[in-house]
């Protein structure tokens, strides 16, 4: 084969489809298959936004990726993206806010700065944000994550690509040995295994990637539902309460559910065998937050919950780089919960073999 890709999360799927679109013979391997319950790219939804403070590469990659997402959406005939707007309730770091505005200005990405009180009047569902400044991205929104994984897999197979449910046991630079004993040879290898990158390359990545346990909750919308798209946005908030920092994000009613999750990094987590049952303590904290910030949602019935993982690098940047020892081996990882939206741009960088400084492996 021309390209062997390990990992069928969105980095791996987008890379497989991109290479196949450019004529390569590609085989994609994943231990548990596309959109499995352990996958970092699983779950219902992901935020698409361009606000990244001084990290302009990701703002540029987000814009580049959305064009590809919309093309893939048209090709597969399913909705993969919904424009809802994204409201970022600013925290206590004015430098991050000013850097974000400067980056969006430089890239020509539309946004609106909301002075204190304007977000509260525009979105009365929130409580206690009368003194909060905000940034509004009108073109931002939501990617339907699990649906997108399955749709991109079908597009890849339509392009002649092959997906095999098989895990990687070892890699020696020229040969990929699968857990079923097969010996795989390819001209190029791409490893997009998320948190399992540490297992395949322990000496290189064992100390560079931290995997954390993250809990996500879905609530039944109230009646009448004024949390639907068009009335309520995707939102993100960072702040401090009782001397402790907090970070939450949420989404409007999509598929009959309203999403809420903490973006604070949880404890270390084993993505293979870790307990994926959400905790009563985290649910209580989520309801406490809703009582203060979105009181109409606080008493609503919990209709779904998930435990997923973030796999974050020590410098919080993605890894999109050639292996330091092997010219034909590439690594894509460190998505950290926000990388899903950037997958088409990551795939294009791998296709062109272009590695921006920000995402290089630090030697």
C-alpha positions in Angstrom: 0.0 0.0 0.0 1.0 3.6 -0.4 -0.1 4.8 3.1 -0.9 2.8 6.2 -2.7 4.9 8.9 -3.1 3.7 12.5 -6.1 5.2 14.3 -9.6 5.9 12.9 -10.4 9.0 14.9 -11.0 12.2 13.0 -7.3 12.9 12.4 -6.8 9.4 10.9 -10.1 9.5 8.9 -9.5 13.0 7.5 -5.9 12.0 6.6 -7.1 8.8 5.0 -9.7 10.5 2.9 -7.4 13.3 1.9 -4.7 11.0 0.7 -7.3 8.8 -1.1 -8.7 11.9 -2.8 -5.2 12.5 -4.2 -4.9 9.1 -5.7 -3.1 7.1 -2.9 -3.8 3.5 -2.0 -4.6 3.8 1.7 -5.5 1.3 4.4 -6.8 2.5 7.8 -6.4 0.4 10.9 -8.2 0.8 14.2 -8.3 -1.6 17.1 -12.0 -1.1 17.8 -13.3 0.4 14.6 -14.7 3.8 13.5 -16.7 5.8 16.1 -16.1 3.2 18.9 -17.0 4.2 22.5 -13.3 4.6 23.5 -12.4 6.9 20.6 -11.5 10.5 21.5 -13.4 11.6 18.4 -16.6 9.9 19.5 -19.6 11.6 21.2 -22.3 13.7 19.5 -20.8 17.1 18.9 -17.7 19.3 18.8 -17.4 23.1 18.8 -16.1 24.8 15.7 -14.6 28.2 16.5 -11.6 30.3 15.5 -10.8 32.1 18.7 -7.4 30.9 20.0 -5.7 34.0 21.5 -2.2 34.4 20.1 -2.2 30.9 18.5 -3.0 32.1 15.0 -2.1 28.8 13.3 -5.2 27.2 14.8 -7.4 30.1 13.8 -6.1 29.8 10.3 -6.5 26.0 10.3 -10.0 26.3 11.6 -11.0 28.6 8.8 -9.2 26.3 6.2 -10.9 23.2 7.7 -14.4 24.6 7.5 -14.2 24.9 3.8 -13.3 21.2 3.6 -16.0 20.2 6.1 -18.6 21.9 3.9 -17.4 20.1 0.8 -17.4 16.8 2.5 -20.9 17.6 3.9 -22.1 18.2 0.3 -20.5 15.0 -0.9 -21.9 12.7 1.8 -25.4 14.2 1.7 -25.6 14.5 5.5 -25.4 17.6 7.8 -22.0 17.7 9.5 -21.9 21.4 10.5 -24.5 23.7 12.0 -23.9 27.4 12.3 -25.1 28.6 15.7 -22.6 31.3 16.5 -20.2 31.0 19.4 -20.2 33.3 22.5 -17.0 33.4 24.5 -17.6 35.0 27.9 -14.2 36.5 28.6 -12.2 35.6 31.7 -9.7 37.5 33.7 -6.9 37.5 31.1 -7.2 40.7 29.0 -4.1 39.7 27.0 -5.8 36.6 25.6 -8.8 38.6 24.6 -6.8 41.3 22.8 -4.6 38.6 21.1 -7.7 36.8 19.9 -9.1 40.0 18.4 -5.8 40.9 16.7 -5.6 37.4 15.2 -9.2 37.4 13.9 -8.6 40.9 12.4 -5.4 39.8 10.7 -7.2 36.8 9.2 -10.3 38.7 8.2 -12.6 36.4 10.4 -15.7 38.3 11.4 -16.5 38.8 15.1 -18.2 41.2 17.4 -16.9 42.6 20.7 -19.7 42.8 23.2 -19.3 45.3 26.0 -20.4 44.4 29.5 -24.2 43.9 29.6 -24.7 43.3 25.9 -24.3 39.5 26.0 -26.8 39.5 28.9 -29.4 41.4 26.9 -28.9 39.4 23.7 -29.1 36.0 25.5 -31.4 36.4 28.6 -31.1 32.6 29.2 -27.8 33.4 31.1 -27.9 34.7 34.6 -25.2 36.7 36.4 -23.2 37.8 33.3 -24.2 41.5 33.3 -20.6 42.6 34.0 -19.0 40.2 31.5 -17.5 41.3 28.3 -17.8 38.8 25.4 -16.6 37.9 22.0 -19.3 36.8 19.4 -18.3 34.7 16.4 -21.4 34.7 14.2 -20.1 32.1 11.6 -19.0 29.5 14.2 -21.0 26.5 15.4 -21.1 22.8 15.8 -19.7 19.7 14.1 -21.7 16.5 14.6 -18.8 14.3 15.6 -19.9 10.7 15.6 -22.0 11.3 12.4 -19.0 12.9 10.8 -16.7 10.0 11.6 -19.1 7.5 10.0 -19.7 9.8 7.0 -16.0 10.4 6.3 -15.4 6.7 6.6 -18.0 6.0 3.9 -16.5 8.7 1.7 -13.1 7.1 2.2 -14.3 3.7 1.2 -16.1 5.1 -1.8 -12.7 6.5 -2.9 -11.3 2.9 -2.8 -9.9 3.1 0.7 -10.0 0.1 3.1 -10.7 0.1 6.8 -9.7 -2.8 9.0 -10.5 -3.5 12.6 -7.0 -4.3 13.8 -4.7 -2.9 16.5 -1.0 -2.2 16.2 1.2 -4.4 18.4 4.5 -2.8 17.5 6.4 -0.7 14.9 10.0 -1.0 13.9 10.4 1.9 11.4 9.8 -0.2 8.3 7.2 -2.8 9.4 3.9 -2.4 11.3 3.1 -5.5 13.2 -0.7 -5.9 14.0 -2.1 -7.6 17.0 -3.3 -10.5 14.9 0.3 -11.2 13.8 0.1 -9.6 10.3 3.2 -7.8 9.0 2.2 -4.6 7.2 4.5 -2.7 4.8 3.8 0.7 3.3 5.6 3.6 1.6 4.4 6.0 4.3 3.0 5.5 7.8 0.8 7.9 9.7 0.1 7.3 13.4 -3.0 9.1 14.6 -3.8 7.0 17.6 -4.7 9.8 20.1 -3.9 8.7 23.7 -2.5 5.4 22.5 0.4 7.2 20.8 2.2 6.9 24.1 2.0 3.1 23.9 3.4 2.9 20.4 6.2 5.4 20.9 6.8 5.3 24.7 10.3 6.8 24.6 9.3 9.6 22.3 5.8 10.5 23.6 5.5 8.9 27.0 6.3 12.1 28.8 4.9 14.5 26.2 1.2 13.5 26.3 -1.1 13.6 29.3 -4.5 11.8 29.1 -7.3 13.1 31.4 -10.8 12.0 32.2 -13.5 14.4 31.1 -17.2 14.1 31.8 -20.0 15.4 29.5 -23.7 15.8 30.4 -26.8 16.2 28.2 -30.0 17.7 29.7 -33.5 17.7 28.4 -34.4 21.2 27.2 -37.1 23.1 29.2 -40.6 23.8 27.8 -40.9 26.1 26.1 -37.5 25.5 24.6 -35.7 28.8 24.2 -32.3 27.0 24.0 -32.6 26.1 20.3 -30.2 27.2 17.5 -31.0 30.8 16.5 -32.1 31.6 20.1 -29.1 30.3 22.0 -25.5 29.9 21.0 -22.6 27.6 21.6 -20.8 29.2 24.5 -17.6 29.1 26.5 -16.8 30.6 29.8 -13.7 30.9 32.0 -13.8 32.5 35.4 -13.1 32.3 39.1 -15.5 31.5 42.0 -14.6 31.2 45.7 -11.0 31.5 44.8 -11.1 28.6 42.3 -10.8 28.8 38.6 -13.5 27.1 36.4 -14.1 26.5 32.8 -17.4 25.4 31.2 -18.8 25.2 27.7 -22.2 24.2 26.3 -24.4 24.0 23.2 -27.9 24.8 22.2 -30.6 22.1 21.8 -29.4 19.6 19.2 -31.0 16.3 18.6 -33.3 17.0 21.6 -30.5 17.6 24.1 -28.5 20.5 25.6 -24.9 19.8 26.2 -22.8 21.0 29.2 -19.2 20.0 30.0 -16.3 21.3 32.1 -13.2 22.1 30.2 -11.0 21.8 33.3 -8.5 19.0 33.0 -9.6 15.9 35.0 -7.5 13.2 36.6 -5.2 10.9 34.7 -7.2 8.3 32.7 -6.6 4.9 31.1 -8.4 5.2 27.7 -8.4 1.4 27.2 -9.9 0.1 30.5 -10.8 3.3 32.5 -14.2 3.5 34.1 -16.5 5.5 31.8 -19.3 6.0 34.3 -19.9 9.6 35.1 -19.7 10.5 38.8 -22.5 11.9 41.0 -20.0 14.6 42.2 -19.4 15.9 38.7 -23.1 15.9 37.9 -23.8 17.9 41.2 -21.1 20.4 40.2 -22.7 20.7 36.7 -26.1 21.4 38.2 -24.6 23.9 40.6 -23.1 25.7 37.7 -26.4 25.7 35.8 -28.2 27.1 38.9 -25.9 30.1 38.8 -25.5 30.6 35.1 -28.4 28.9 33.2 -31.1 28.4 35.9 -33.8 27.2 33.5 -31.7 24.1 32.8 -30.7 23.3 36.3 -33.7 21.2 37.3 -34.0 19.5 33.9 -33.8 15.7 33.5 -30.4 14.3 32.6 -30.9 12.3 29.4 -27.3 11.3 28.6 -23.8 11.4 29.9 -20.4 10.4 28.7 -16.8 9.9 30.0 -14.3 10.8 27.3 -10.7 11.7 27.3 -8.4 14.6 26.4 -4.9 13.8 25.2 -3.0 17.0 25.7 0.7 17.7 25.1 2.9 19.3 27.7 2.8 22.6 25.7 -0.9 22.3 24.7 0.0 22.3 21.0 -0.9 19.6 18.5 1.7 17.3 17.2 1.9 17.1 13.4 5.4 16.1 12.5 7.7 13.5 11.0 9.2 10.9 13.4 12.7 12.1 14.3 14.2 8.7 13.4 12.2 7.6 10.3 11.6 9.8 7.2 8.5 8.0 6.1 6.7 8.0 9.5 4.4 10.8 10.6 2.6 11.5 13.9 -0.7 13.4 14.3 -2.0 13.8 17.9 -2.5 16.0 20.9 -6.0 17.0 19.9 -6.9 18.0 23.5 -10.7 18.1 22.8 -10.4 20.9 20.3 -8.5 19.2 17.5 -11.5 17.6 15.8 -12.5 20.7 13.9 -8.9 21.1 12.6 -8.6 17.6 11.1 -8.9 18.6 7.4 -6.1 21.1 7.9 -4.0 18.5 9.7 -4.5 16.1 6.9 -3.5 18.7 4.3 -0.3 19.4 6.3 0.5 15.7 6.3 -0.2 15.5 2.5 2.1 18.4 1.8 4.6 17.3 4.4 4.5 20.8 5.9 5.1 21.1 9.6 4.6 24.6 11.1 6.9 25.3 14.0 4.0 25.3 16.6 3.2 21.6 16.0 6.6 20.2 15.6 7.9 17.6 18.1 10.1 19.5 20.5 13.5 17.9 20.3 
